[in-house]
């Protein structure tokens, strides 16, 4: 088991939720900041961060529109 897998398991234990096996790569990506990957292979969480920002903006706009 590599370091990322061990940390994923530790996170799952801490939050009391087991991610599906097919989501393990996505979980690792979500936990990986771009500064960690400088000069290394891998996918960081920047795309997920932008997606989360867009969803949050949509929710805020929806609530604002309703009021």
C-alpha positions in Angstrom: 0.0 0.0 0.0 1.5 3.4 -1.0 1.5 6.5 1.1 -1.6 8.0 -0.7 -3.6 4.8 -0.2 -2.7 4.7 3.5 -3.8 8.4 3.9 -7.0 7.7 2.0 -7.8 4.9 4.5 -6.9 7.1 7.4 -9.2 9.8 6.1 -12.1 7.3 5.6 -11.7 6.1 9.2 -11.6 9.7 10.5 -14.8 10.8 8.7 -16.6 7.4 9.0 -17.2 6.9 5.3 -15.8 4.4 2.9 -15.3 5.6 -0.7 -16.0 3.2 -3.5 -12.9 1.6 -5.0 -13.5 3.3 -8.3 -13.4 6.7 -6.5 -10.0 6.2 -4.8 -8.2 8.0 -7.6 -10.6 10.9 -7.4 -10.1 11.0 -3.6 -6.4 11.1 -4.0 -6.7 13.9 -6.6 -9.0 15.9 -4.3 -6.4 15.7 -1.5 -3.5 16.7 -3.7 -2.6 20.4 -3.8 -0.7 21.7 -6.9 2.3 22.9 -4.8 2.9 19.2 -3.8 3.2 18.1 -7.4 5.8 20.7 -8.5 8.0 18.7 -10.9 6.2 15.5 -10.2 3.7 13.4 -12.2 0.1 13.4 -11.1 -3.2 15.2 -11.0 -3.9 18.0 -8.5 -7.2 19.3 -7.1 -7.3 22.5 -9.2 -10.0 21.3 -11.6 -12.1 20.1 -8.6 -11.6 23.4 -6.8 -12.9 25.3 -9.9 -15.9 23.0 -10.1 -16.6 23.5 -6.4 -16.4 27.3 -6.8 -18.8 27.1 -9.8 -21.3 25.0 -7.8 -21.1 27.3 -4.8 -21.7 30.4 -7.1 -24.7 28.7 -8.6 -26.2 28.0 -5.2 -25.6 31.5 -4.0 -27.1 33.0 -7.1 -30.1 30.7 -6.8 -30.7 31.7 -3.2 -30.2 35.4 -4.0 -32.7 35.2 -6.9 -35.3 33.5 -4.7 -35.1 36.4 -2.2 
